[in-house]
Amino acid sequence: MKFLKQCFLILLLLAHALVASAEPLTVAIAANLKYVFDDLAAEFKKETGIETQSVLNSSGKIATQVRSGAPFDVFMSADMEFPEGLYKDGYAVTPPKPYAYGLLVLWTQKDVDLGKGVAGLADASVGKVAIANPKVAPFGRQALKVLDYYKVRAAVEPKLVYGENITQVSQYVDSKAADVGFSAKSIVVAPETAGKGKWIEVPAESYEPIAQGVVILKHGSEVNGEAARKFYGFVLSSKAREIFAKHGYKLP
């Protein structure tokens, strides 16, 4: 009996040591989540004690990295298509679920009249217009749909400058390298950028809803399964929904 107790204590100490030495959960996040993720990570740690670290890029770039063996545990995409592809091909172990809807805005830090909305981008007074690379960034894909909806794509396309993701679009706007940028509402309402320049929401009817999906990746399931499952559940929880709403997202 004494021997069994000693074995149990040793196993308990080993388990504690493994938990203490565990690597933080690595969450690959779409660029529009740059500011909201800090609040999500803080609340998740408060609830579970689990540390998280983020890797930020366009959704398409993240999907490519996952397919190339990047050791990410969870993927929070800016769309449903990229995580769905990873799930179908065996790189993710859960089908994607929408955690939020991203909203497009026009943002400028120059003396540009946004009163004409998207149609005003065709004016000669408007110079460069920044959008995220539509090949890898869902917000960029939808920005092109907006230009098509207002029938100004032919006039605006020569003015377009492409950022690899929404973060780089923000840099173009912030540095005034672009007159106007198609950004995410979550970026312009963040404390770090609030009050910089001016912005308007792009009418929702002019683009497809930007449903953003989360999946547990195969690496996370195999290496950090319990923490990955807890974070996945947290992202879909009522507390996370409150955080997303505060940061300018529409809720599913």
Order of alpha helices (4+ residues) and beta strands (2+ residues): alpha-beta-alpha-beta-alpha-beta-alpha-beta-beta-beta-alpha-alpha-beta-alpha-beta-alpha-beta-beta-alpha-alpha-alpha
